[in-house]
Structure formats: structure tokens, C-alpha cells
């Protein structure tokens, strides 16, 4: 919830208010995945949110220390979890995951900002 609220506040400051709802949902899904990856580790390393914007796009990054890859899962109709990356796929132009070190991964999503004037 804190990451979502932070992202919404930052987007409002950047003049991207119209994109805050989609961005908040993507932030929520990516940070939830990062948190779940962190909690599963004995040391419970920190997770980090990154936000970057240009006139054309918003990049949302969730950093964690898990060595495991991120992949969309297929949740059943009765399951409450397992749709996060499916939602990210639907809301973003593209997304990906990259291991930048043995125990450091970033999952990112790119949202388009059409017609934004700044």
C-alpha cells in the first residue's frame, strides 16, 4: 500500500495524474511479487521501487534479491492469487525481468504516456 501511494503521489507531482490508476495497479502487482520473493528468503532482504518517466513512457521497477525468475502463472477461476503478471501484461506496453547480479533482480513494466504535455 505504501509503494502504491508513493507512486500515485509522484505521478501527480510529475503531471501524470491521468496515468496514476494504471501505474498504481502495476506498482502493486510488481511490489507484491518482490515482497513475496523477499519473504521467502531466510535473510528477508529489502525490496526497492523505482519510477522513471519521459514524455512518452513511464518505467516502473521492482527490485528484489531472489534468484528465481518471474513468470506469469495461470490461476484457476477460484484462486485469489496468481494473476499479477497477467495484469501487468494487460496494462503495460511491455515488461520484463532481468538478473543484474546473482542475487539481484529487477522486474520492470513500461507504460505509454500518449499525448502528455510537460
Short mmCIF file of the C-alpha atoms (twelve columns), coordinates in Angstrom:
data_MODEL
# 
_entry.id   MODEL 
# 
loop_
_atom_site.group_PDB 
_atom_site.id 
_atom_site.type_symbol 
_atom_site.label_atom_id 
_atom_site.label_alt_id 
_atom_site.label_comp_id 
_atom_site.label_asym_id 
_atom_site.label_seq_id 
_atom_site.Cartn_x 
_atom_site.Cartn_y 
_atom_site.Cartn_z 
_atom_site.pdbx_PDB_model_num 
ATOM 1   C CA . UNK A 1   0.000   0.000   0.000   1 
ATOM 2   C CA . UNK A 2   2.868   2.412   0.770   1 
ATOM 3   C CA . UNK A 3   4.508   1.827   -2.619  1 
ATOM 4   C CA . UNK A 4   1.199   2.347   -4.405  1 
ATOM 5   C CA . UNK A 5   0.503   5.605   -2.558  1 
ATOM 6   C CA . UNK A 6   4.061   6.817   -3.164  1 
ATOM 7   C CA . UNK A 7   3.750   6.119   -6.899  1 
ATOM 8   C CA . UNK A 8   0.419   7.955   -7.121  1 
ATOM 9   C CA . UNK A 9   1.864   10.973  -5.301  1 
ATOM 10  C CA . UNK A 10  4.949   11.048  -7.531  1 
ATOM 11  C CA . UNK A 11  2.869   10.789  -10.699 1 
ATOM 12  C CA . UNK A 12  0.673   13.662  -9.519  1 
ATOM 13  C CA . UNK A 13  3.804   15.761  -8.908  1 
ATOM 14  C CA . UNK A 14  5.094   14.870  -12.380 1 
ATOM 15  C CA . UNK A 15  1.825   15.951  -14.013 1 
ATOM 16  C CA . UNK A 16  0.875   12.375  -14.890 1 
ATOM 17  C CA . UNK A 17  -2.339  12.248  -12.854 1 
ATOM 18  C CA . UNK A 18  -4.241  10.562  -15.720 1 
ATOM 19  C CA . UNK A 19  -1.897  7.569   -15.548 1 
ATOM 20  C CA . UNK A 20  -1.870  7.138   -11.775 1 
ATOM 21  C CA . UNK A 21  -4.556  4.446   -11.562 1 
ATOM 22  C CA . UNK A 22  -2.902  2.052   -14.028 1 
ATOM 23  C CA . UNK A 23  0.522   2.789   -12.570 1 
ATOM 24  C CA . UNK A 24  -0.729  2.131   -9.023  1 
ATOM 25  C CA . UNK A 25  -2.060  -1.264  -10.070 1 
ATOM 26  C CA . UNK A 26  1.197   -2.193  -11.817 1 
ATOM 27  C CA . UNK A 27  3.214   -0.998  -8.793  1 
ATOM 28  C CA . UNK A 28  1.017   -3.078  -6.511  1 
ATOM 29  C CA . UNK A 29  1.497   -6.240  -8.559  1 
ATOM 30  C CA . UNK A 30  5.266   -5.843  -9.069  1 
ATOM 31  C CA . UNK A 31  5.955   -4.910  -5.453  1 
ATOM 32  C CA . UNK A 32  3.783   -7.769  -4.179  1 
ATOM 33  C CA . UNK A 33  5.854   -10.193 -6.271  1 
ATOM 34  C CA . UNK A 34  9.076   -8.645  -4.949  1 
ATOM 35  C CA . UNK A 35  7.809   -8.795  -1.363  1 
ATOM 36  C CA . UNK A 36  6.787   -12.440 -1.715  1 
ATOM 37  C CA . UNK A 37  10.210  -13.265 -3.152  1 
ATOM 38  C CA . UNK A 38  11.922  -11.472 -0.265  1 
ATOM 39  C CA . UNK A 39  9.789   -13.004 2.485   1 
ATOM 40  C CA . UNK A 40  10.588  -16.479 1.152   1 
ATOM 41  C CA . UNK A 41  14.305  -15.891 1.825   1 
ATOM 42  C CA . UNK A 42  15.863  -16.519 5.249   1 
ATOM 43  C CA . UNK A 43  17.517  -13.080 5.441   1 
ATOM 44  C CA . UNK A 44  14.424  -11.169 4.200   1 
ATOM 45  C CA . UNK A 45  16.407  -8.660  2.149   1 
ATOM 46  C CA . UNK A 46  14.845  -5.298  1.274   1 
ATOM 47  C CA . UNK A 47  12.883  -4.584  -1.881  1 
ATOM 48  C CA . UNK A 48  13.013  -1.345  -3.867  1 
ATOM 49  C CA . UNK A 49  10.610  0.576   -6.083  1 
ATOM 50  C CA . UNK A 50  11.924  2.632   -9.000  1 
ATOM 51  C CA . UNK A 51  9.951   5.125   -11.096 1 
ATOM 52  C CA . UNK A 52  11.241  6.855   -14.232 1 
ATOM 53  C CA . UNK A 53  9.309   8.906   -16.759 1 
ATOM 54  C CA . UNK A 54  9.884   10.626  -20.059 1 
ATOM 55  C CA . UNK A 55  7.402   12.382  -22.316 1 
ATOM 56  C CA . UNK A 56  6.484   9.056   -23.915 1 
ATOM 57  C CA . UNK A 57  6.728   6.419   -21.209 1 
ATOM 58  C CA . UNK A 58  6.707   5.546   -17.543 1 
ATOM 59  C CA . UNK A 59  9.012   2.808   -16.306 1 
ATOM 60  C CA . UNK A 60  8.108   1.051   -13.057 1 
ATOM 61  C CA . UNK A 61  10.766  -1.178  -11.481 1 
ATOM 62  C CA . UNK A 62  10.586  -3.577  -8.547  1 
ATOM 63  C CA . UNK A 63  13.937  -4.805  -7.264  1 
ATOM 64  C CA . UNK A 64  14.410  -7.906  -5.115  1 
ATOM 65  C CA . UNK A 65  17.196  -10.298 -4.142  1 
ATOM 66  C CA . UNK A 66  15.586  -13.550 -5.224  1 
ATOM 67  C CA . UNK A 67  17.493  -15.774 -7.654  1 
ATOM 68  C CA . UNK A 68  14.175  -17.064 -9.060  1 
ATOM 69  C CA . UNK A 69  12.770  -15.838 -12.375 1 
ATOM 70  C CA . UNK A 70  9.452   -14.045 -12.674 1 
ATOM 71  C CA . UNK A 71  6.875   -15.683 -14.915 1 
ATOM 72  C CA . UNK A 72  3.138   -15.289 -15.389 1 
ATOM 73  C CA . UNK A 73  1.116   -18.122 -13.922 1 
ATOM 74  C CA . UNK A 74  -2.289  -19.380 -14.872 1 
ATOM 75  C CA . UNK A 75  -4.566  -19.114 -11.878 1 
ATOM 76  C CA . UNK A 76  -7.767  -21.076 -11.740 1 
ATOM 77  C CA . UNK A 77  -11.143 -19.353 -11.567 1 
ATOM 78  C CA . UNK A 78  -11.429 -19.972 -7.813  1 
ATOM 79  C CA . UNK A 79  -7.889  -18.851 -6.915  1 
ATOM 80  C CA . UNK A 80  -7.292  -15.442 -5.361  1 
ATOM 81  C CA . UNK A 81  -3.608  -15.197 -6.328  1 
ATOM 82  C CA . UNK A 82  -1.547  -15.780 -9.437  1 
ATOM 83  C CA . UNK A 83  -2.780  -13.080 -11.810 1 
ATOM 84  C CA . UNK A 84  -0.293  -10.306 -11.043 1 
ATOM 85  C CA . UNK A 85  1.894   -10.523 -14.129 1 
ATOM 86  C CA . UNK A 86  -1.158  -11.152 -16.306 1 
ATOM 87  C CA . UNK A 87  -2.500  -7.793  -15.067 1 
ATOM 88  C CA . UNK A 88  0.905   -6.166  -15.674 1 
ATOM 89  C CA . UNK A 89  0.888   -7.568  -19.222 1 
ATOM 90  C CA . UNK A 90  -2.578  -6.137  -19.856 1 
ATOM 91  C CA . UNK A 91  -1.728  -2.642  -18.571 1 
ATOM 92  C CA . UNK A 92  1.775   -2.201  -19.933 1 
ATOM 93  C CA . UNK A 93  3.262   -1.821  -23.382 1 
ATOM 94  C CA . UNK A 94  5.894   -4.360  -22.374 1 
ATOM 95  C CA . UNK A 95  7.507   -5.777  -19.259 1 
ATOM 96  C CA . UNK A 96  10.468  -7.923  -18.384 1 
ATOM 97  C CA . UNK A 97  12.702  -9.345  -15.728 1 
ATOM 98  C CA . UNK A 98  16.480  -9.283  -15.533 1 
ATOM 99  C CA . UNK A 99  19.048  -10.633 -13.102 1 
ATOM 100 C CA . UNK A 100 21.667  -7.903  -12.742 1 
ATOM 101 C CA . UNK A 101 23.693  -9.893  -10.185 1 
ATOM 102 C CA . UNK A 102 23.450  -13.426 -8.759  1 
ATOM 103 C CA . UNK A 103 21.027  -12.297 -6.069  1 
ATOM 104 C CA . UNK A 104 19.618  -9.093  -7.518  1 
ATOM 105 C CA . UNK A 105 16.690  -8.999  -9.916  1 
ATOM 106 C CA . UNK A 106 14.569  -6.217  -11.398 1 
ATOM 107 C CA . UNK A 107 11.102  -6.697  -12.818 1 
ATOM 108 C CA . UNK A 108 10.009  -3.708  -14.870 1 
ATOM 109 C CA . UNK A 109 6.987   -2.542  -16.797 1 
ATOM 110 C CA . UNK A 110 6.716   0.205   -19.388 1 
ATOM 111 C CA . UNK A 111 3.500   2.205   -19.629 1 
ATOM 112 C CA . UNK A 112 2.889   4.523   -22.571 1 
ATOM 113 C CA . UNK A 113 2.100   8.190   -21.965 1 
ATOM 114 C CA . UNK A 114 0.298   9.286   -25.117 1 
ATOM 115 C CA . UNK A 115 -0.359  12.967  -25.658 1 
ATOM 116 C CA . UNK A 116 1.297   14.169  -22.453 1 
ATOM 117 C CA . UNK A 117 2.481   17.771  -22.464 1 
ATOM 118 C CA . UNK A 118 5.114   18.787  -19.932 1 
# 
